[in-house]
Amino acid sequence: MKNTRNLFIILTFCTLFLYSGISIANADYPPSVHPSVYVNDEKLDIYTSCVKDVTVVPCRPIFEKYNMTLLWDGKTKTVTATKGNTIIKLTHNSLDADVNGNIVKLLQAPSFDTTTGIFYVPIRLISEVLNGTVTWEKTSETEATIYIKFPNQN
């Protein structure tokens, strides 16, 4: 029941932002700015990027920080992340995310960089599916910070 309620909230949130013209990532910084990311006050050593006003990050370090197990399907270029009853499936260049068997429309598709072998995913969607609170703060003209808080994260 809680997962259904959370999914409804996420879908409502995404729909509102899709139709309001507001950036889901609040990423009003130039593409040359790569925000720092903190999860429960711990800075992550990851590269971030802004694609179409959505902040994307490498999937492995972010999912591992959330204590999720990962499964990579190289044939379909799909990553499946699992934690308890939460299952998130993201596919390269697909605007459809599968969250617990329900399709969630994305503003930016995940992407697989064949040069580095890194799969980039939208950080806000991942964090909110896992009940995190995401705050974006522009710290200067060339710097920004993303804070993610989880109430019961170890």
N, C-alpha and C positions, 0 to 999 in steps of 0.2 A: 504494500500500500504506500509506504514511504517513497519507494523508487518511482511509482506511478506519479505521485504528487511532485517529486523533484523533476521528472521528465516534463510534466505539464508546465511547471514554472520555467524551465529552460526553453521549451518550445514557444511559450508566450513571450518570453524575453527576446528570443531571436526574431520572432515575427514583428514585435514592436519596433525593433531596431531596423529590420529590413525595410519597413514602410515609413519610418520616420526620417531616414536619411542620416541618422546619427551613427558614428563609428562605434562598432561593438567593442573595439579595443581602446577607444579614446586615444588613438595613436596619431595625434596631430603633430608629429615631429618629422623632420626631413628623413629620407631614406638612409642618409649617412649616419644617423643616430641609432645606436644599438643599445636599448635599455638594459640596465642591470636587473637581475631577477632575484628576489628574496623569497624563500619559502619558510614560513614561521621564523623569521628574523635571521635565517642562514642564507648567505649569498651563494648562489650557484655559479659555477665557473662554466657558463654556456654562452654560445653565440646566439643572439636574437636578431631578428630581421622584421621589418615591416613590409608586408605585401598587401596592397590595396587596403590600407588602414587596419590591417589585422596583424597582430604580433604573432610570429611563428618561432618555434624553438625546436631543437633536435629532440626527437621523441624519446630515445633511450634514457638520457639523464633525467628528463622530467618525469617519465613514468616510474623510473626506479626510485626517484625521490618520494613518489607517492606510494611506494611499496607495492607496485603492480608487477605482475609477471607478464612477459612479452613473448609473442609468437610472431615471427616474420614469415610471410609467404612470398618468396621471391618471384614466383610465377605470376601472381596477381598483383604484386607490389602492395600487399595489404599487411598492416600491423594490427594485431589483436592484443589488447591490454586487459588484464583481468585482476580484480581485487574483490574478494568476497563474491557477492552477487552482482557486482558491476562488471559489465563486459563492454568495451569500446572497440569498434572496428573502424579503421580509417584506411582508405585506399588512395593511392597516388592519383592525382588529378580528378578526384571525385568530390563533388560538392555535397554528397550524401554521407553522413556519418551514421553508423549503426550503434545505437546506445541501448543496450539491453533488449535488442530485437526491434527497436523503434528507430525509424529514420529521422535524423535531425539534419536540416539544411544548414550548410556552412556558407559563410561569406567568402571564405578563401579555402580552396582545396589544399589538402596536404600534398607535399611534393617530395619526391625521391631524387636526390642529387647523385647522379651516376658517377660523377667525378670523385666525390668524397665518400659515397655510400651512406650518406646521412639522410634520414627521413624527417622532414620538418612538419610540425603539426601546430594548429592554432592553440595557443596557451590558455586563453580565457575559456574556451569550450571544455578543455580537459579539466581545468581547475574547478569550474562550476559543476560539472557532472559529478565530481568527487566531493561536492559540498564545501568547496573553498570559497573564500571571499577575495576578489581581485580588486586591487586599487592601483591606479596608474598615476604617477606624479612626474610632472615635468620639472626637473631640478635646475635646468639652465637652458640656454638656446641650443646647446649641443649635447645635453645629457637628459636622461629620463630614467625612472626607476619603476619597476613593477613589484608590488608586494602581494603575496598570496598567503592567506592565513587559513589554517585548518584547525577547528576547535579541538579535535582529539588526535592530532597527528603525533606520532612518536618520532 
